[in-house]
């Protein structure tokens, strides 16, 4: 039964990743709540999982002309150094603090999405 749940979690995380809405968050939640692995292991697995799913989703988004290349540049220019710095910080942070920070992040995103306006202007049509 746990293998079937793992397959469902992977499929759901893949679908969410393809939509660009954080399938990795679901994957980390699944790993930390339903397996014997800890937070750091879940984060590492999520990073490895992210590479092929992001690459495949990106090809579809590029094919459908859904990528604003000029909007990507500042995100990548700041995101790469921030990811490097955060990986070093996460390695040195106490695991309980890391779990709390992740939980607060998930709740904050959920609250934002729950109360965000439903009609947002479309950037590409």
C-alpha positions in Angstrom: 0.0 0.0 0.0 2.8 2.5 0.8 4.3 2.0 -2.7 0.9 2.9 -4.2 0.8 6.0 -2.0 4.4 6.9 -3.0 3.4 6.6 -6.7 0.3 8.8 -6.1 2.4 11.4 -4.3 5.0 11.4 -7.1 2.3 11.8 -9.7 0.6 14.6 -7.9 3.9 16.4 -7.2 4.8 16.0 -10.9 1.5 17.5 -12.0 1.9 20.4 -9.7 5.5 20.9 -10.8 4.4 21.0 -14.4 2.0 23.8 -13.5 4.8 25.7 -11.8 3.1 25.7 -8.4 5.4 23.8 -6.1 5.0 20.1 -6.5 8.1 19.8 -4.4 6.3 21.1 -1.4 3.9 18.3 -1.6 6.7 15.8 -2.1 8.6 17.1 1.0 5.4 16.9 3.0 4.8 13.3 1.9 8.4 12.2 2.6 8.5 13.8 6.1 5.1 12.7 7.2 4.8 9.2 5.7 8.3 7.8 5.5 11.1 7.3 7.9 13.2 10.0 6.3 14.0 13.3 7.9 13.6 16.9 6.7 17.1 17.2 5.2 16.8 13.9 3.3 13.4 15.0 2.0 14.9 18.3 0.8 17.7 16.5 -1.0 15.3 14.1 -2.7 13.1 17.0 -3.7 16.0 18.7 -5.4 16.9 15.6 -7.4 13.2 15.1 -8.2 12.9 18.7 -9.3 15.6 18.5 -12.0 13.9 16.2 -14.5 10.4 17.4 -13.8 11.3 21.0 -14.2 13.2 20.3 -17.4 10.2 18.5 -18.9 7.7 21.1 -17.8 10.0 23.9 -19.1 10.1 22.4 -22.6 6.3 22.4 -22.7 6.1 26.0 -21.5 8.6 27.1 -24.0 6.8 25.3 -26.8 3.6 27.0 -25.8 5.3 30.4 -25.6 4.5 30.8 -21.9 7.9 32.0 -20.9 8.7 35.7 -20.8 12.5 35.5 -21.2 13.0 39.1 -19.9 11.2 38.3 -16.7 13.3 35.2 -16.2 16.6 37.0 -16.1 16.3 38.9 -12.9 14.8 35.8 -11.2 17.7 33.6 -12.2 20.3 36.3 -11.4 19.0 36.6 -7.8 17.7 33.1 -7.4 20.9 31.2 -8.0 23.0 33.0 -5.4 20.1 32.9 -3.0 19.8 29.1 -3.5 23.5 28.6 -2.9 23.5 30.7 0.3 20.3 29.1 1.6 21.7 25.6 1.0 24.6 26.4 3.3 22.3 28.0 5.9 20.0 25.1 5.8 22.9 22.6 6.4 23.8 24.5 9.6 20.3 25.2 11.0 18.9 23.0 13.7 16.4 20.5 12.2 13.5 21.6 14.4 14.0 25.3 13.3 14.1 24.1 9.6 10.9 22.1 10.0 9.1 25.1 11.7 10.3 27.5 8.9 9.1 25.1 6.3 5.7 24.7 8.0 5.3 28.5 8.3 6.2 28.9 4.7 3.5 26.3 3.6 0.9 27.9 5.8 1.7 31.4 4.5 1.5 30.3 0.9 -1.8 28.6 1.6 -3.3 31.7 3.3 -2.1 33.9 0.5 -3.6 31.6 -2.2 -6.8 31.3 -0.2 -7.4 35.1 0.1 -5.7 36.2 -3.2 -8.0 37.8 -5.8 -9.3 35.1 -8.2 -9.2 37.3 -11.3 -5.6 38.2 -11.9 -4.5 39.9 -15.2 -3.2 37.4 -17.7 0.4 38.2 -18.7 0.3 36.1 -21.9 -2.5 35.5 -24.2 
